[in-house]
Amino acid sequence: MITATIVIKDTPDGEYTIEGNLDRPEALDEPPTPALIIATYISANIAKISDDAIAWYNTMGEAK
């Protein structure tokens, strides 16, 4: 079993940071599990995911 954690933190200047951790870093050398596959996908695409999320939020605000 692998636990992948993604932490998104707001910063005082209105930006954000994203950190990722695996509970067992050696899992990268093992056959992939769903958690590892999904975490790797998110990590590889984090800029697009972040931009899409903010655009979605801005669109939701305009709909009100």
N, CA, C and O atoms as a Maestro MAE file, in Angstrom:
{
 s_m_m2io_version
 :::
 2.0.0
}

f_m_ct {
 s_m_title
 :::
 protein
 m_atom[256] {
  # First column is atom index #
  i_m_mmod_type
  r_m_x_coord
  r_m_y_coord
  r_m_z_coord
  i_m_residue_number
  s_m_chain_name
  s_m_pdb_residue_name
  s_m_pdb_atom_name
  i_m_atomic_number
  :::
  1 25 0.846 -1.178 0.000 1 A "MET " " N  " 7
  2 3 0.000 0.000 0.000 1 A "MET " " CA " 6
  3 2 0.886 1.234 0.000 1 A "MET " " C  " 6
  4 15 1.909 1.282 0.683 1 A "MET " " O  " 8
  5 25 0.485 2.218 -0.765 2 A "ILE " " N  " 7
  6 3 1.198 3.486 -0.852 2 A "ILE " " CA " 6
  7 2 0.220 4.606 -0.519 2 A "ILE " " C  " 6
  8 15 -0.918 4.614 -0.987 2 A "ILE " " O  " 8
  9 25 0.674 5.539 0.285 3 A "THR " " N  " 7
  10 3 -0.108 6.735 0.544 3 A "THR " " CA " 6
  11 2 0.596 7.909 -0.114 3 A "THR " " C  " 6
  12 15 1.738 8.227 0.216 3 A "THR " " O  " 8
  13 25 -0.090 8.545 -1.042 4 A "ALA " " N  " 7
  14 3 0.429 9.739 -1.708 4 A "ALA " " CA " 6
  15 2 -0.343 10.932 -1.160 4 A "ALA " " C  " 6
  16 15 -1.574 10.928 -1.132 4 A "ALA " " O  " 8
  17 25 0.385 11.946 -0.729 5 A "THR " " N  " 7
  18 3 -0.231 13.129 -0.145 5 A "THR " " CA " 6
  19 2 0.148 14.351 -0.968 5 A "THR " " C  " 6
  20 15 1.321 14.571 -1.273 5 A "THR " " O  " 8
  21 25 -0.851 15.136 -1.321 6 A "ILE " " N  " 7
  22 3 -0.621 16.395 -2.017 6 A "ILE " " CA " 6
  23 2 -1.169 17.497 -1.120 6 A "ILE " " C  " 6
  24 15 -2.339 17.473 -0.739 6 A "ILE " " O  " 8
  25 25 -0.312 18.466 -0.783 7 A "VAL " " N  " 7
  26 3 -0.689 19.560 0.106 7 A "VAL " " CA " 6
  27 2 -0.611 20.864 -0.680 7 A "VAL " " C  " 6
  28 15 0.410 21.172 -1.294 7 A "VAL " " O  " 8
  29 25 -1.696 21.619 -0.654 8 A "ILE " " N  " 7
  30 3 -1.743 22.918 -1.321 8 A "ILE " " CA " 6
  31 2 -1.862 23.972 -0.227 8 A "ILE " " C  " 6
  32 15 -2.787 23.942 0.584 8 A "ILE " " O  " 8
  33 25 -0.911 24.906 -0.215 9 A "LYS " " N  " 7
  34 3 -0.880 25.938 0.822 9 A "LYS " " CA " 6
  35 2 -0.999 27.315 0.175 9 A "LYS " " C  " 6
  36 15 -0.337 27.614 -0.818 9 A "LYS " " O  " 8
  37 25 -1.863 28.147 0.768 10 A "ASP " " N  " 7
  38 3 -1.933 29.544 0.355 10 A "ASP " " CA " 6
  39 2 -0.741 30.286 0.947 10 A "ASP " " C  " 6
  40 15 -0.274 29.964 2.040 10 A "ASP " " O  " 8
  41 25 -0.259 31.277 0.215 11 A "THR " " N  " 7
  42 3 0.820 32.115 0.733 11 A "THR " " CA " 6
  43 2 0.265 33.513 0.998 11 A "THR " " C  " 6
  44 15 -0.765 33.877 0.431 11 A "THR " " O  " 8
  45 25 0.920 34.300 1.843 12 A "PRO " " N  " 7
  46 3 0.405 35.630 2.191 12 A "PRO " " CA " 6
  47 2 0.210 36.558 0.990 12 A "PRO " " C  " 6
  48 15 -0.613 37.473 1.048 12 A "PRO " " O  " 8
  49 25 0.945 36.338 -0.080 13 A "ASP " " N  " 7
  50 3 0.830 37.224 -1.244 13 A "ASP " " CA " 6
  51 2 -0.232 36.775 -2.246 13 A "ASP " " C  " 6
  52 15 -0.266 37.268 -3.374 13 A "ASP " " O  " 8
  53 25 -1.093 35.848 -1.846 14 A "GLY " " N  " 7
  54 3 -2.180 35.405 -2.710 14 A "GLY " " CA " 6
  55 2 -1.801 34.307 -3.683 14 A "GLY " " C  " 6
  56 15 -2.617 33.915 -4.518 14 A "GLY " " O  " 8
  57 25 -0.603 33.815 -3.595 15 A "GLU " " N  " 7
  58 3 -0.165 32.711 -4.438 15 A "GLU " " CA " 6
  59 2 -0.371 31.397 -3.676 15 A "GLU " " C  " 6
  60 15 -1.033 31.381 -2.638 15 A "GLU " " O  " 8
  61 25 0.182 30.317 -4.178 16 A "TYR " " N  " 7
  62 3 0.066 29.030 -3.498 16 A "TYR " " CA " 6
  63 2 1.293 28.188 -3.789 16 A "TYR " " C  " 6
  64 15 2.010 28.406 -4.765 16 A "TYR " " O  " 8
  65 25 1.511 27.229 -2.918 17 A "THR " " N  " 7
  66 3 2.567 26.246 -3.141 17 A "THR " " CA " 6
  67 2 1.930 24.872 -3.106 17 A "THR " " C  " 6
  68 15 0.902 24.663 -2.461 17 A "THR " " O  " 8
  69 25 2.546 23.946 -3.803 18 A "ILE " " N  " 7
  70 3 2.052 22.577 -3.838 18 A "ILE " " CA " 6
  71 2 3.208 21.653 -3.498 18 A "ILE " " C  " 6
  72 15 4.288 21.741 -4.082 18 A "ILE " " O  " 8
  73 25 2.963 20.765 -2.542 19 A "GLU " " N  " 7
  74 3 3.969 19.794 -2.137 19 A "GLU " " CA " 6
  75 2 3.375 18.401 -2.264 19 A "GLU " " C  " 6
  76 15 2.185 18.204 -2.021 19 A "GLU " " O  " 8
  77 25 4.185 17.456 -2.638 20 A "GLY " " N  " 7
  78 3 3.746 16.075 -2.722 20 A "GLY " " CA " 6
  79 2 4.692 15.164 -1.968 20 A "GLY " " C  " 6
  80 15 5.903 15.384 -1.951 20 A "GLY " " O  " 8
  81 25 4.134 14.146 -1.349 21 A "ASN " " N  " 7
  82 3 4.938 13.187 -0.596 21 A "ASN " " CA " 6
  83 2 4.397 11.777 -0.794 21 A "ASN " " C  " 6
  84 15 3.193 11.569 -0.949 21 A "ASN " " O  " 8
  85 25 5.302 10.827 -0.783 22 A "LEU " " N  " 7
  86 3 4.940 9.414 -0.728 22 A "LEU " " CA " 6
  87 2 5.358 8.902 0.636 22 A "LEU " " C  " 6
  88 15 6.434 9.246 1.126 22 A "LEU " " O  " 8
  89 25 4.522 8.088 1.254 23 A "ASP " " N  " 7
  90 3 4.907 7.548 2.557 23 A "ASP " " CA " 6
  91 2 6.088 6.589 2.434 23 A "ASP " " C  " 6
  92 15 6.828 6.372 3.394 23 A "ASP " " O  " 8
  93 25 6.254 6.025 1.254 24 A "ARG " " N  " 7
  94 3 7.394 5.133 0.996 24 A "ARG " " CA " 6
  95 2 8.039 5.538 -0.329 24 A "ARG " " C  " 6
  96 15 7.637 5.036 -1.379 24 A "ARG " " O  " 8
  97 25 9.022 6.428 -0.306 25 A "PRO " " N  " 7
  98 3 9.648 6.865 -1.560 25 A "PRO " " CA " 6
  99 2 10.215 5.720 -2.399 25 A "PRO " " C  " 6
  100 15 10.298 5.834 -3.622 25 A "PRO " " O  " 8
  101 25 10.603 4.626 -1.760 26 A "GLU " " N  " 7
  102 3 11.125 3.478 -2.510 26 A "GLU " " CA " 6
  103 2 10.053 2.836 -3.392 26 A "GLU " " C  " 6
  104 15 10.367 2.003 -4.241 26 A "GLU " " O  " 8
  105 25 8.796 3.219 -3.197 27 A "ALA " " N  " 7
  106 3 7.709 2.690 -4.024 27 A "ALA " " CA " 6
  107 2 7.897 3.061 -5.496 27 A "ALA " " C  " 6
  108 15 7.337 2.410 -6.378 27 A "ALA " " O  " 8
  109 25 8.680 4.101 -5.758 28 A "LEU " " N  " 7
  110 3 8.947 4.477 -7.151 28 A "LEU " " CA " 6
  111 2 9.690 3.380 -7.900 28 A "LEU " " C  " 6
  112 15 9.667 3.342 -9.130 28 A "LEU " " O  " 8
  113 25 10.350 2.488 -7.166 29 A "ASP " " N  " 7
  114 3 11.095 1.385 -7.780 29 A "ASP " " CA " 6
  115 2 10.292 0.091 -7.850 29 A "ASP " " C  " 6
  116 15 10.812 -0.941 -8.273 29 A "ASP " " O  " 8
  117 25 9.028 0.141 -7.439 30 A "GLU " " N  " 7
  118 3 8.167 -1.041 -7.414 30 A "GLU " " CA " 6
  119 2 7.136 -0.948 -8.540 30 A "GLU " " C  " 6
  120 15 6.985 0.107 -9.156 30 A "GLU " " O  " 8
  121 25 6.428 -2.046 -8.812 31 A "PRO " " N  " 7
  122 3 5.347 -1.968 -9.804 31 A "PRO " " CA " 6
  123 2 4.335 -0.895 -9.387 31 A "PRO " " C  " 6
  124 15 4.013 -0.778 -8.204 31 A "PRO " " O  " 8
  125 25 3.838 -0.122 -10.337 32 A "PRO " " N  " 7
  126 3 2.946 0.980 -9.989 32 A "PRO " " CA " 6
  127 2 1.612 0.506 -9.418 32 A "PRO " " C  " 6
  128 15 1.064 -0.519 -9.822 32 A "PRO " " O  " 8
  129 25 1.119 1.281 -8.474 33 A "THR " " N  " 7
  130 3 -0.200 1.063 -7.879 33 A "THR " " CA " 6
  131 2 -1.100 2.213 -8.324 33 A "THR " " C  " 6
  132 15 -0.602 3.215 -8.837 33 A "THR " " O  " 8
  133 25 -2.415 2.091 -8.137 34 A "PRO " " N  " 7
  134 3 -3.292 3.206 -8.505 34 A "PRO " " CA " 6
  135 2 -2.892 4.522 -7.829 34 A "PRO " " C  " 6
  136 15 -2.908 5.571 -8.472 34 A "PRO " " O  " 8
  137 25 -2.536 4.478 -6.549 35 A "ALA " " N  " 7
  138 3 -2.148 5.715 -5.853 35 A "ALA " " CA " 6
  139 2 -0.926 6.346 -6.500 35 A "ALA " " C  " 6
  140 15 -0.876 7.563 -6.684 35 A "ALA " " O  " 8
  141 25 0.046 5.535 -6.842 36 A "LEU " " N  " 7
  142 3 1.263 6.053 -7.458 36 A "LEU " " CA " 6
  143 2 0.983 6.595 -8.860 36 A "LEU " " C  " 6
  144 15 1.515 7.639 -9.239 36 A "LEU " " O  " 8
  145 25 0.162 5.900 -9.619 37 A "ILE " " N  " 7
  146 3 -0.184 6.345 -10.973 37 A "ILE " " CA " 6
  147 2 -0.916 7.685 -10.921 37 A "ILE " " C  " 6
  148 15 -0.577 8.605 -11.666 37 A "ILE " " O  " 8
  149 25 -1.910 7.798 -10.053 38 A "ILE " " N  " 7
  150 3 -2.693 9.034 -9.962 38 A "ILE " " CA " 6
  151 2 -1.835 10.183 -9.449 38 A "ILE " " C  " 6
  152 15 -1.898 11.287 -9.989 38 A "ILE " " O  " 8
  153 25 -1.034 9.942 -8.416 39 A "ALA " " N  " 7
  154 3 -0.164 10.992 -7.877 39 A "ALA " " CA " 6
  155 2 0.847 11.457 -8.914 39 A "ALA " " C  " 6
  156 15 1.134 12.650 -9.013 39 A "ALA " " O  " 8
  157 25 1.384 10.530 -9.680 40 A "THR " " N  " 7
  158 3 2.344 10.886 -10.722 40 A "THR " " CA " 6
  159 2 1.673 11.712 -11.809 40 A "THR " " C  " 6
  160 15 2.246 12.687 -12.294 40 A "THR " " O  " 8
  161 25 0.464 11.328 -12.192 41 A "TYR " " N  " 7
  162 3 -0.282 12.085 -13.202 41 A "TYR " " CA " 6
  163 2 -0.543 13.508 -12.721 41 A "TYR " " C  " 6
  164 15 -0.317 14.470 -13.455 41 A "TYR " " O  " 8
  165 25 -1.022 13.634 -11.481 42 A "ILE " " N  " 7
  166 3 -1.296 14.967 -10.937 42 A "ILE " " CA " 6
  167 2 -0.013 15.795 -10.907 42 A "ILE " " C  " 6
  168 15 -0.012 16.963 -11.296 42 A "ILE " " O  " 8
  169 25 1.067 15.192 -10.448 43 A "SER " " N  " 7
  170 3 2.344 15.908 -10.379 43 A "SER " " CA " 6
  171 2 2.808 16.371 -11.756 43 A "SER " " C  " 6
  172 15 3.282 17.496 -11.908 43 A "SER " " O  " 8
  173 25 2.675 15.512 -12.749 44 A "ALA " " N  " 7
  174 3 3.133 15.847 -14.097 44 A "ALA " " CA " 6
  175 2 2.276 16.928 -14.753 44 A "ALA " " C  " 6
  176 15 2.734 17.627 -15.656 44 A "ALA " " O  " 8
  177 25 1.037 17.061 -14.298 45 A "ASN " " N  " 7
  178 3 0.096 17.986 -14.931 45 A "ASN " " CA " 6
  179 2 -0.380 19.086 -13.990 45 A "ASN " " C  " 6
  180 15 -1.411 19.708 -14.246 45 A "ASN " " O  " 8
  181 25 0.352 19.338 -12.907 46 A "ILE " " N  " 7
  182 3 -0.128 20.240 -11.863 46 A "ILE " " CA " 6
  183 2 -0.373 21.660 -12.366 46 A "ILE " " C  " 6
  184 15 -1.319 22.305 -11.914 46 A "ILE " " O  " 8
  185 25 0.436 22.160 -13.273 47 A "ALA " " N  " 7
  186 3 0.229 23.525 -13.769 47 A "ALA " " CA " 6
  187 2 -1.115 23.634 -14.485 47 A "ALA " " C  " 6
  188 15 -1.864 24.581 -14.244 47 A "ALA " " O  " 8
  189 25 -1.428 22.689 -15.354 48 A "LYS " " N  " 7
  190 3 -2.704 22.710 -16.085 48 A "LYS " " CA " 6
  191 2 -3.876 22.497 -15.137 48 A "LYS " " C  " 6
  192 15 -4.897 23.175 -15.248 48 A "LYS " " O  " 8
  193 25 -3.737 21.562 -14.208 49 A "ILE " " N  " 7
  194 3 -4.808 21.305 -13.243 49 A "ILE " " CA " 6
  195 2 -5.077 22.558 -12.416 49 A "ILE " " C  " 6
  196 15 -6.234 22.917 -12.199 49 A "ILE " " O  " 8
  197 25 -4.025 23.223 -11.954 50 A "SER " " N  " 7
  198 3 -4.173 24.445 -11.156 50 A "SER " " CA " 6
  199 2 -4.848 25.546 -11.967 50 A "SER " " C  " 6
  200 15 -5.786 26.185 -11.490 50 A "SER " " O  " 8
  201 25 -4.376 25.768 -13.190 51 A "ASP " " N  " 7
  202 3 -4.977 26.794 -14.047 51 A "ASP " " CA " 6
  203 2 -6.443 26.492 -14.320 51 A "ASP " " C  " 6
  204 15 -7.280 27.395 -14.278 51 A "ASP " " O  " 8
  205 25 -6.763 25.229 -14.601 52 A "ASP " " N  " 7
  206 3 -8.150 24.836 -14.865 52 A "ASP " " CA " 6
  207 2 -9.029 25.052 -13.637 52 A "ASP " " C  " 6
  208 15 -10.166 25.506 -13.761 52 A "ASP " " O  " 8
  209 25 -8.511 24.731 -12.455 53 A "ALA " " N  " 7
  210 3 -9.291 24.896 -11.227 53 A "ALA " " CA " 6
  211 2 -9.595 26.369 -10.970 53 A "ALA " " C  " 6
  212 15 -10.719 26.718 -10.610 53 A "ALA " " O  " 8
  213 25 -8.608 27.225 -11.153 54 A "ILE " " N  " 7
  214 3 -8.819 28.656 -10.932 54 A "ILE " " CA " 6
  215 2 -9.771 29.222 -11.981 54 A "ILE " " C  " 6
  216 15 -10.629 30.040 -11.651 54 A "ILE " " O  " 8
  217 25 -9.637 28.807 -13.227 55 A "ALA " " N  " 7
  218 3 -10.561 29.250 -14.276 55 A "ALA " " CA " 6
  219 2 -11.980 28.783 -13.972 55 A "ALA " " C  " 6
  220 15 -12.933 29.539 -14.159 55 A "ALA " " O  " 8
  221 25 -12.129 27.544 -13.506 56 A "TRP " " N  " 7
  222 3 -13.449 27.020 -13.143 56 A "TRP " " CA " 6
  223 2 -14.052 27.862 -12.030 56 A "TRP " " C  " 6
  224 15 -15.225 28.229 -12.092 56 A "TRP " " O  " 8
  225 25 -13.254 28.171 -11.010 57 A "TYR " " N  " 7
  226 3 -13.749 28.972 -9.891 57 A "TYR " " CA " 6
  227 2 -14.189 30.355 -10.377 57 A "TYR " " C  " 6
  228 15 -15.254 30.841 -9.995 57 A "TYR " " O  " 8
  229 25 -13.376 30.977 -11.210 58 A "ASN " " N  " 7
  230 3 -13.727 32.301 -11.729 58 A "ASN " " CA " 6
  231 2 -15.012 32.252 -12.537 58 A "ASN " " C  " 6
  232 15 -15.816 33.180 -12.464 58 A "ASN " " O  " 8
  233 25 -15.223 31.191 -13.303 59 A "THR " " N  " 7
  234 3 -16.459 31.020 -14.064 59 A "THR " " CA " 6
  235 2 -17.650 30.847 -13.129 59 A "THR " " C  " 6
  236 15 -18.724 31.392 -13.381 59 A "THR " " O  " 8
  237 25 -17.462 30.093 -12.057 60 A "MET " " N  " 7
  238 3 -18.547 29.887 -11.092 60 A "MET " " CA " 6
  239 2 -18.935 31.212 -10.445 60 A "MET " " C  " 6
  240 15 -20.118 31.458 -10.210 60 A "MET " " O  " 8
  241 25 -17.964 32.061 -10.157 61 A "GLY " " N  " 7
  242 3 -18.245 33.366 -9.564 61 A "GLY " " CA " 6
  243 2 -19.021 34.263 -10.508 61 A "GLY " " C  " 6
  244 15 -19.861 35.050 -10.069 61 A "GLY " " O  " 8
  245 25 -18.749 34.152 -11.795 62 A "GLU " " N  " 7
  246 3 -19.453 34.949 -12.795 62 A "GLU " " CA " 6
  247 2 -20.890 34.483 -12.965 62 A "GLU " " C  " 6
  248 15 -21.745 35.266 -13.379 62 A "GLU " " O  " 8
  249 25 -21.171 33.223 -12.655 63 A "ALA " " N  " 7
  250 3 -22.511 32.666 -12.841 63 A "ALA " " CA " 6
  251 2 -23.476 33.130 -11.758 63 A "ALA " " C  " 6
  252 15 -24.690 32.998 -11.919 63 A "ALA " " O  " 8
  253 25 -22.965 33.665 -10.670 64 A "LYS " " N  " 7
  254 3 -23.846 34.089 -9.556 64 A "LYS " " CA " 6
  255 2 -24.528 35.391 -9.838 64 A "LYS " " C  " 6
  256 15 -25.295 35.879 -9.008 64 A "LYS " " O  " 8
  :::
 }
 m_bond[255] {
  # First column is bond index #
  i_m_from
  i_m_to
  i_m_order
  :::
  1 1 2 1
  2 2 3 1
  3 3 4 2
  4 3 5 1
  5 5 6 1
  6 6 7 1
  7 7 8 2
  8 7 9 1
  9 9 10 1
  10 10 11 1
  11 11 12 2
  12 11 13 1
  13 13 14 1
  14 14 15 1
  15 15 16 2
  16 15 17 1
  17 17 18 1
  18 18 19 1
  19 19 20 2
  20 19 21 1
  21 21 22 1
  22 22 23 1
  23 23 24 2
  24 23 25 1
  25 25 26 1
  26 26 27 1
  27 27 28 2
  28 27 29 1
  29 29 30 1
  30 30 31 1
  31 31 32 2
  32 31 33 1
  33 33 34 1
  34 34 35 1
  35 35 36 2
  36 35 37 1
  37 37 38 1
  38 38 39 1
  39 39 40 2
  40 39 41 1
  41 41 42 1
  42 42 43 1
  43 43 44 2
  44 43 45 1
  45 45 46 1
  46 46 47 1
  47 47 48 2
  48 47 49 1
  49 49 50 1
  50 50 51 1
  51 51 52 2
  52 51 53 1
  53 53 54 1
  54 54 55 1
  55 55 56 2
  56 55 57 1
  57 57 58 1
  58 58 59 1
  59 59 60 2
  60 59 61 1
  61 61 62 1
  62 62 63 1
  63 63 64 2
  64 63 65 1
  65 65 66 1
  66 66 67 1
  67 67 68 2
  68 67 69 1
  69 69 70 1
  70 70 71 1
  71 71 72 2
  72 71 73 1
  73 73 74 1
  74 74 75 1
  75 75 76 2
  76 75 77 1
  77 77 78 1
  78 78 79 1
  79 79 80 2
  80 79 81 1
  81 81 82 1
  82 82 83 1
  83 83 84 2
  84 83 85 1
  85 85 86 1
  86 86 87 1
  87 87 88 2
  88 87 89 1
  89 89 90 1
  90 90 91 1
  91 91 92 2
  92 91 93 1
  93 93 94 1
  94 94 95 1
  95 95 96 2
  96 95 97 1
  97 97 98 1
  98 98 99 1
  99 99 100 2
  100 99 101 1
  101 101 102 1
  102 102 103 1
  103 103 104 2
  104 103 105 1
  105 105 106 1
  106 106 107 1
  107 107 108 2
  108 107 109 1
  109 109 110 1
  110 110 111 1
  111 111 112 2
  112 111 113 1
  113 113 114 1
  114 114 115 1
  115 115 116 2
  116 115 117 1
  117 117 118 1
  118 118 119 1
  119 119 120 2
  120 119 121 1
  121 121 122 1
  122 122 123 1
  123 123 124 2
  124 123 125 1
  125 125 126 1
  126 126 127 1
  127 127 128 2
  128 127 129 1
  129 129 130 1
  130 130 131 1
  131 131 132 2
  132 131 133 1
  133 133 134 1
  134 134 135 1
  135 135 136 2
  136 135 137 1
  137 137 138 1
  138 138 139 1
  139 139 140 2
  140 139 141 1
  141 141 142 1
  142 142 143 1
  143 143 144 2
  144 143 145 1
  145 145 146 1
  146 146 147 1
  147 147 148 2
  148 147 149 1
  149 149 150 1
  150 150 151 1
  151 151 152 2
  152 151 153 1
  153 153 154 1
  154 154 155 1
  155 155 156 2
  156 155 157 1
  157 157 158 1
  158 158 159 1
  159 159 160 2
  160 159 161 1
  161 161 162 1
  162 162 163 1
  163 163 164 2
  164 163 165 1
  165 165 166 1
  166 166 167 1
  167 167 168 2
  168 167 169 1
  169 169 170 1
  170 170 171 1
  171 171 172 2
  172 171 173 1
  173 173 174 1
  174 174 175 1
  175 175 176 2
  176 175 177 1
  177 177 178 1
  178 178 179 1
  179 179 180 2
  180 179 181 1
  181 181 182 1
  182 182 183 1
  183 183 184 2
  184 183 185 1
  185 185 186 1
  186 186 187 1
  187 187 188 2
  188 187 189 1
  189 189 190 1
  190 190 191 1
  191 191 192 2
  192 191 193 1
  193 193 194 1
  194 194 195 1
  195 195 196 2
  196 195 197 1
  197 197 198 1
  198 198 199 1
  199 199 200 2
  200 199 201 1
  201 201 202 1
  202 202 203 1
  203 203 204 2
  204 203 205 1
  205 205 206 1
  206 206 207 1
  207 207 208 2
  208 207 209 1
  209 209 210 1
  210 210 211 1
  211 211 212 2
  212 211 213 1
  213 213 214 1
  214 214 215 1
  215 215 216 2
  216 215 217 1
  217 217 218 1
  218 218 219 1
  219 219 220 2
  220 219 221 1
  221 221 222 1
  222 222 223 1
  223 223 224 2
  224 223 225 1
  225 225 226 1
  226 226 227 1
  227 227 228 2
  228 227 229 1
  229 229 230 1
  230 230 231 1
  231 231 232 2
  232 231 233 1
  233 233 234 1
  234 234 235 1
  235 235 236 2
  236 235 237 1
  237 237 238 1
  238 238 239 1
  239 239 240 2
  240 239 241 1
  241 241 242 1
  242 242 243 1
  243 243 244 2
  244 243 245 1
  245 245 246 1
  246 246 247 1
  247 247 248 2
  248 247 249 1
  249 249 250 1
  250 250 251 1
  251 251 252 2
  252 251 253 1
  253 253 254 1
  254 254 255 1
  255 255 256 2
  :::
 }
}
